[in-house]
Amino acid sequence: MFSVACELMEEGHTLTYISSQLGYTNISHFSRAFKRVSGLTPKIYQRSILD
């Protein structure tokens, strides 16, 4: 899940799109799961790779 999410973020997809592609119906559930794995929120991670 984490690697796919990272790839989609690097491609510039929105967090809503990414969470739905990974089967999450609620973006906050995706955000919590992502933060548990990476230690960062998806938004902070996405900003860091796009800078």
PDB file of N, CA, C and O in Angstrom:
ATOM      1  N   MET A   1       0.822  -1.185   0.000  1.00  0.00           N
ATOM      2  CA  MET A   1       0.000   0.000   0.000  1.00  0.00           C
ATOM      3  C   MET A   1       0.866   1.249   0.000  1.00  0.00           C
ATOM      4  O   MET A   1       0.632   2.169  -0.784  1.00  0.00           O
ATOM      5  N   PHE A   2       1.858   1.287   0.868  1.00  0.00           N
ATOM      6  CA  PHE A   2       2.703   2.467   1.006  1.00  0.00           C
ATOM      7  C   PHE A   2       3.440   2.779  -0.288  1.00  0.00           C
ATOM      8  O   PHE A   2       3.473   3.933  -0.714  1.00  0.00           O
ATOM      9  N   SER A   3       4.028   1.775  -0.916  1.00  0.00           N
ATOM     10  CA  SER A   3       4.809   2.035  -2.135  1.00  0.00           C
ATOM     11  C   SER A   3       3.918   2.501  -3.281  1.00  0.00           C
ATOM     12  O   SER A   3       4.316   3.369  -4.058  1.00  0.00           O
ATOM     13  N   VAL A   4       2.726   1.939  -3.394  1.00  0.00           N
ATOM     14  CA  VAL A   4       1.795   2.365  -4.444  1.00  0.00           C
ATOM     15  C   VAL A   4       1.351   3.801  -4.193  1.00  0.00           C
ATOM     16  O   VAL A   4       1.286   4.608  -5.120  1.00  0.00           O
ATOM     17  N   ALA A   5       1.050   4.114  -2.944  1.00  0.00           N
ATOM     18  CA  ALA A   5       0.644   5.480  -2.599  1.00  0.00           C
ATOM     19  C   ALA A   5       1.757   6.464  -2.939  1.00  0.00           C
ATOM     20  O   ALA A   5       1.494   7.536  -3.483  1.00  0.00           O
ATOM     21  N   CYS A   6       2.981   6.108  -2.626  1.00  0.00           N
ATOM     22  CA  CYS A   6       4.120   6.990  -2.916  1.00  0.00           C
ATOM     23  C   CYS A   6       4.283   7.209  -4.413  1.00  0.00           C
ATOM     24  O   CYS A   6       4.533   8.328  -4.860  1.00  0.00           O
ATOM     25  N   GLU A   7       4.140   6.138  -5.184  1.00  0.00           N
ATOM     26  CA  GLU A   7       4.254   6.266  -6.643  1.00  0.00           C
ATOM     27  C   GLU A   7       3.180   7.194  -7.195  1.00  0.00           C
ATOM     28  O   GLU A   7       3.464   8.041  -8.043  1.00  0.00           O
ATOM     29  N   LEU A   8       1.943   7.036  -6.716  1.00  0.00           N
ATOM     30  CA  LEU A   8       0.854   7.880  -7.195  1.00  0.00           C
ATOM     31  C   LEU A   8       1.063   9.337  -6.789  1.00  0.00           C
ATOM     32  O   LEU A   8       0.723  10.248  -7.544  1.00  0.00           O
ATOM     33  N   MET A   9       1.620   9.558  -5.603  1.00  0.00           N
ATOM     34  CA  MET A   9       1.908  10.931  -5.170  1.00  0.00           C
ATOM     35  C   MET A   9       2.981  11.554  -6.046  1.00  0.00           C
ATOM     36  O   MET A   9       2.891  12.727  -6.410  1.00  0.00           O
ATOM     37  N   GLU A  10       3.995  10.770  -6.382  1.00  0.00           N
ATOM     38  CA  GLU A  10       5.071  11.271  -7.237  1.00  0.00           C
ATOM     39  C   GLU A  10       4.548  11.646  -8.618  1.00  0.00           C
ATOM     40  O   GLU A  10       5.097  12.530  -9.275  1.00  0.00           O
ATOM     41  N   GLU A  11       3.490  10.975  -9.054  1.00  0.00           N
ATOM     42  CA  GLU A  11       2.874  11.290 -10.346  1.00  0.00           C
ATOM     43  C   GLU A  11       1.964  12.508 -10.256  1.00  0.00           C
ATOM     44  O   GLU A  11       1.459  12.983 -11.273  1.00  0.00           O
ATOM     45  N   GLY A  12       1.751  13.019  -9.037  1.00  0.00           N
ATOM     46  CA  GLY A  12       0.974  14.241  -8.860  1.00  0.00           C
ATOM     47  C   GLY A  12      -0.517  14.051  -8.661  1.00  0.00           C
ATOM     48  O   GLY A  12      -1.279  15.012  -8.761  1.00  0.00           O
ATOM     49  N   HIS A  13      -0.948  12.828  -8.380  1.00  0.00           N
ATOM     50  CA  HIS A  13      -2.374  12.576  -8.154  1.00  0.00           C
ATOM     51  C   HIS A  13      -2.822  13.160  -6.819  1.00  0.00           C
ATOM     52  O   HIS A  13      -2.021  13.334  -5.901  1.00  0.00           O
ATOM     53  N   THR A  14      -4.109  13.459  -6.728  1.00  0.00           N
ATOM     54  CA  THR A  14      -4.656  14.001  -5.485  1.00  0.00           C
ATOM     55  C   THR A  14      -4.767  12.896  -4.437  1.00  0.00           C
ATOM     56  O   THR A  14      -4.812  11.709  -4.760  1.00  0.00           O
ATOM     57  N   LEU A  15      -4.808  13.314  -3.187  1.00  0.00           N
ATOM     58  CA  LEU A  15      -4.944  12.337  -2.104  1.00  0.00           C
ATOM     59  C   LEU A  15      -6.296  11.637  -2.162  1.00  0.00           C
ATOM     60  O   LEU A  15      -6.405  10.466  -1.798  1.00  0.00           O
ATOM     61  N   THR A  16      -7.313  12.338  -2.613  1.00  0.00           N
ATOM     62  CA  THR A  16      -8.633  11.721  -2.766  1.00  0.00           C
ATOM     63  C   THR A  16      -8.569  10.596  -3.796  1.00  0.00           C
ATOM     64  O   THR A  16      -9.101   9.510  -3.567  1.00  0.00           O
ATOM     65  N   TYR A  17      -7.926  10.855  -4.916  1.00  0.00           N
ATOM     66  CA  TYR A  17      -7.775   9.844  -5.964  1.00  0.00           C
ATOM     67  C   TYR A  17      -6.976   8.650  -5.449  1.00  0.00           C
ATOM     68  O   TYR A  17      -7.361   7.499  -5.654  1.00  0.00           O
ATOM     69  N   ILE A  18      -5.868   8.934  -4.784  1.00  0.00           N
ATOM     70  CA  ILE A  18      -4.993   7.875  -4.285  1.00  0.00           C
ATOM     71  C   ILE A  18      -5.725   7.001  -3.278  1.00  0.00           C
ATOM     72  O   ILE A  18      -5.667   5.774  -3.355  1.00  0.00           O
ATOM     73  N   SER A  19      -6.409   7.628  -2.339  1.00  0.00           N
ATOM     74  CA  SER A  19      -7.108   6.844  -1.320  1.00  0.00           C
ATOM     75  C   SER A  19      -8.193   5.978  -1.947  1.00  0.00           C
ATOM     76  O   SER A  19      -8.382   4.836  -1.530  1.00  0.00           O
ATOM     77  N   SER A  20      -8.905   6.496  -2.934  1.00  0.00           N
ATOM     78  CA  SER A  20      -9.948   5.689  -3.578  1.00  0.00           C
ATOM     79  C   SER A  20      -9.349   4.545  -4.391  1.00  0.00           C
ATOM     80  O   SER A  20      -9.925   3.458  -4.435  1.00  0.00           O
ATOM     81  N   GLN A  21      -8.203   4.769  -5.034  1.00  0.00           N
ATOM     82  CA  GLN A  21      -7.546   3.711  -5.798  1.00  0.00           C
ATOM     83  C   GLN A  21      -7.056   2.580  -4.903  1.00  0.00           C
ATOM     84  O   GLN A  21      -6.946   1.433  -5.334  1.00  0.00           O
ATOM     85  N   LEU A  22      -6.766   2.920  -3.658  1.00  0.00           N
ATOM     86  CA  LEU A  22      -6.295   1.907  -2.711  1.00  0.00           C
ATOM     87  C   LEU A  22      -7.435   1.277  -1.920  1.00  0.00           C
ATOM     88  O   LEU A  22      -7.197   0.467  -1.024  1.00  0.00           O
ATOM     89  N   GLY A  23      -8.668   1.643  -2.244  1.00  0.00           N
ATOM     90  CA  GLY A  23      -9.825   1.014  -1.627  1.00  0.00           C
ATOM     91  C   GLY A  23     -10.358   1.688  -0.378  1.00  0.00           C
ATOM     92  O   GLY A  23     -11.222   1.133   0.302  1.00  0.00           O
ATOM     93  N   TYR A  24      -9.862   2.866  -0.066  1.00  0.00           N
ATOM     94  CA  TYR A  24     -10.352   3.598   1.100  1.00  0.00           C
ATOM     95  C   TYR A  24     -11.557   4.436   0.690  1.00  0.00           C
ATOM     96  O   TYR A  24     -11.503   5.169  -0.297  1.00  0.00           O
ATOM     97  N   THR A  25     -12.638   4.326   1.445  1.00  0.00           N
ATOM     98  CA  THR A  25     -13.816   5.145   1.175  1.00  0.00           C
ATOM     99  C   THR A  25     -13.767   6.447   1.956  1.00  0.00           C
ATOM    100  O   THR A  25     -14.541   7.367   1.693  1.00  0.00           O
ATOM    101  N   ASN A  26     -12.857   6.522   2.913  1.00  0.00           N
ATOM    102  CA  ASN A  26     -12.714   7.715   3.746  1.00  0.00           C
ATOM    103  C   ASN A  26     -11.246   8.136   3.724  1.00  0.00           C
ATOM    104  O   ASN A  26     -10.369   7.363   4.110  1.00  0.00           O
ATOM    105  N   ILE A  27     -10.985   9.353   3.275  1.00  0.00           N
ATOM    106  CA  ILE A  27      -9.606   9.817   3.145  1.00  0.00           C
ATOM    107  C   ILE A  27      -8.895   9.879   4.492  1.00  0.00           C
ATOM    108  O   ILE A  27      -7.677   9.706   4.553  1.00  0.00           O
ATOM    109  N   SER A  28      -9.629  10.122   5.563  1.00  0.00           N
ATOM    110  CA  SER A  28      -8.974  10.188   6.876  1.00  0.00           C
ATOM    111  C   SER A  28      -8.458   8.817   7.300  1.00  0.00           C
ATOM    112  O   SER A  28      -7.440   8.732   7.987  1.00  0.00           O
ATOM    113  N   HIS A  29      -9.139   7.747   6.907  1.00  0.00           N
ATOM    114  CA  HIS A  29      -8.639   6.398   7.202  1.00  0.00           C
ATOM    115  C   HIS A  29      -7.342   6.138   6.446  1.00  0.00           C
ATOM    116  O   HIS A  29      -6.401   5.558   6.988  1.00  0.00           O
ATOM    117  N   PHE A  30      -7.302   6.571   5.193  1.00  0.00           N
ATOM    118  CA  PHE A  30      -6.079   6.445   4.407  1.00  0.00           C
ATOM    119  C   PHE A  30      -4.948   7.245   5.043  1.00  0.00           C
ATOM    120  O   PHE A  30      -3.826   6.755   5.169  1.00  0.00           O
ATOM    121  N   SER A  31      -5.247   8.470   5.441  1.00  0.00           N
ATOM    122  CA  SER A  31      -4.225   9.336   6.045  1.00  0.00           C
ATOM    123  C   SER A  31      -3.643   8.719   7.308  1.00  0.00           C
ATOM    124  O   SER A  31      -2.430   8.751   7.517  1.00  0.00           O
ATOM    125  N   ARG A  32      -4.507   8.156   8.152  1.00  0.00           N
ATOM    126  CA  ARG A  32      -4.025   7.522   9.383  1.00  0.00           C
ATOM    127  C   ARG A  32      -3.152   6.307   9.085  1.00  0.00           C
ATOM    128  O   ARG A  32      -2.113   6.110   9.716  1.00  0.00           O
ATOM    129  N   ALA A  33      -3.576   5.497   8.123  1.00  0.00           N
ATOM    130  CA  ALA A  33      -2.796   4.308   7.763  1.00  0.00           C
ATOM    131  C   ALA A  33      -1.445   4.712   7.176  1.00  0.00           C
ATOM    132  O   ALA A  33      -0.424   4.098   7.486  1.00  0.00           O
ATOM    133  N   PHE A  34      -1.437   5.727   6.342  1.00  0.00           N
ATOM    134  CA  PHE A  34      -0.195   6.209   5.734  1.00  0.00           C
ATOM    135  C   PHE A  34       0.750   6.737   6.806  1.00  0.00           C
ATOM    136  O   PHE A  34       1.946   6.448   6.782  1.00  0.00           O
ATOM    137  N   LYS A  35       0.215   7.506   7.742  1.00  0.00           N
ATOM    138  CA  LYS A  35       1.046   8.080   8.805  1.00  0.00           C
ATOM    139  C   LYS A  35       1.614   6.995   9.714  1.00  0.00           C
ATOM    140  O   LYS A  35       2.745   7.108  10.186  1.00  0.00           O
ATOM    141  N   ARG A  36       0.834   5.946   9.961  1.00  0.00           N
ATOM    142  CA  ARG A  36       1.325   4.828  10.783  1.00  0.00           C
ATOM    143  C   ARG A  36       2.552   4.183  10.148  1.00  0.00           C
ATOM    144  O   ARG A  36       3.480   3.786  10.852  1.00  0.00           O
ATOM    145  N   VAL A  37       2.562   4.079   8.836  1.00  0.00           N
ATOM    146  CA  VAL A  37       3.662   3.430   8.122  1.00  0.00           C
ATOM    147  C   VAL A  37       4.852   4.370   7.930  1.00  0.00           C
ATOM    148  O   VAL A  37       6.000   3.973   8.131  1.00  0.00           O
ATOM    149  N   SER A  38       4.575   5.611   7.541  1.00  0.00           N
ATOM    150  CA  SER A  38       5.661   6.520   7.159  1.00  0.00           C
ATOM    151  C   SER A  38       6.100   7.486   8.254  1.00  0.00           C
ATOM    152  O   SER A  38       7.222   7.991   8.231  1.00  0.00           O
ATOM    153  N   GLY A  39       5.218   7.738   9.202  1.00  0.00           N
ATOM    154  CA  GLY A  39       5.517   8.733  10.223  1.00  0.00           C
ATOM    155  C   GLY A  39       5.159  10.146   9.791  1.00  0.00           C
ATOM    156  O   GLY A  39       5.289  11.089  10.571  1.00  0.00           O
ATOM    157  N   LEU A  40       4.708  10.294   8.550  1.00  0.00           N
ATOM    158  CA  LEU A  40       4.308  11.594   8.005  1.00  0.00           C
ATOM    159  C   LEU A  40       2.880  11.505   7.493  1.00  0.00           C
ATOM    160  O   LEU A  40       2.419  10.437   7.091  1.00  0.00           O
ATOM    161  N   THR A  41       2.189  12.629   7.511  1.00  0.00           N
ATOM    162  CA  THR A  41       0.877  12.639   6.871  1.00  0.00           C
ATOM    163  C   THR A  41       1.095  12.595   5.361  1.00  0.00           C
ATOM    164  O   THR A  41       2.156  12.995   4.882  1.00  0.00           O
ATOM    165  N   PRO A  42       0.117  12.119   4.610  1.00  0.00           N
ATOM    166  CA  PRO A  42       0.276  12.081   3.158  1.00  0.00           C
ATOM    167  C   PRO A  42       0.553  13.460   2.559  1.00  0.00           C
ATOM    168  O   PRO A  42       1.348  13.583   1.627  1.00  0.00           O
ATOM    169  N   LYS A  43      -0.091  14.488   3.085  1.00  0.00           N
ATOM    170  CA  LYS A  43       0.095  15.837   2.555  1.00  0.00           C
ATOM    171  C   LYS A  43       1.529  16.316   2.760  1.00  0.00           C
ATOM    172  O   LYS A  43       2.126  16.889   1.848  1.00  0.00           O
ATOM    173  N   ILE A  44       2.080  16.088   3.940  1.00  0.00           N
ATOM    174  CA  ILE A  44       3.464  16.496   4.208  1.00  0.00           C
ATOM    175  C   ILE A  44       4.424  15.694   3.331  1.00  0.00           C
ATOM    176  O   ILE A  44       5.378  16.252   2.788  1.00  0.00           O
ATOM    177  N   TYR A  45       4.184  14.402   3.190  1.00  0.00           N
ATOM    178  CA  TYR A  45       5.031  13.574   2.329  1.00  0.00           C
ATOM    179  C   TYR A  45       4.962  14.079   0.893  1.00  0.00           C
ATOM    180  O   TYR A  45       5.990  14.223   0.231  1.00  0.00           O
ATOM    181  N   GLN A  46       3.762  14.345   0.418  1.00  0.00           N
ATOM    182  CA  GLN A  46       3.581  14.798  -0.960  1.00  0.00           C
ATOM    183  C   GLN A  46       4.290  16.130  -1.186  1.00  0.00           C
ATOM    184  O   GLN A  46       4.935  16.319  -2.217  1.00  0.00           O
ATOM    185  N   ARG A  47       4.179  17.042  -0.247  1.00  0.00           N
ATOM    186  CA  ARG A  47       4.871  18.332  -0.380  1.00  0.00           C
ATOM    187  C   ARG A  47       6.381  18.135  -0.440  1.00  0.00           C
ATOM    188  O   ARG A  47       7.068  18.811  -1.205  1.00  0.00           O
ATOM    189  N   SER A  48       6.897  17.211   0.366  1.00  0.00           N
ATOM    190  CA  SER A  48       8.349  17.005   0.409  1.00  0.00           C
ATOM    191  C   SER A  48       8.887  16.441  -0.902  1.00  0.00           C
ATOM    192  O   SER A  48      10.007  16.770  -1.295  1.00  0.00           O
ATOM    193  N   ILE A  49       8.118  15.605  -1.582  1.00  0.00           N
ATOM    194  CA  ILE A  49       8.620  15.039  -2.837  1.00  0.00           C
ATOM    195  C   ILE A  49       8.401  15.971  -4.017  1.00  0.00           C
ATOM    196  O   ILE A  49       9.089  15.856  -5.031  1.00  0.00           O
ATOM    197  N   LEU A  50       7.452  16.892  -3.899  1.00  0.00           N
ATOM    198  CA  LEU A  50       7.175  17.801  -5.007  1.00  0.00           C
ATOM    199  C   LEU A  50       8.034  19.055  -4.957  1.00  0.00           C
ATOM    200  O   LEU A  50       8.077  19.809  -5.929  1.00  0.00           O
ATOM    201  N   ASP A  51       8.711  19.288  -3.853  1.00  0.00           N
ATOM    202  CA  ASP A  51       9.581  20.476  -3.736  1.00  0.00           C
ATOM    203  C   ASP A  51      10.913  20.269  -4.401  1.00  0.00           C
ATOM    204  O   ASP A  51      11.754  21.168  -4.393  1.00  0.00           O
TER     205      ASP A  51
END
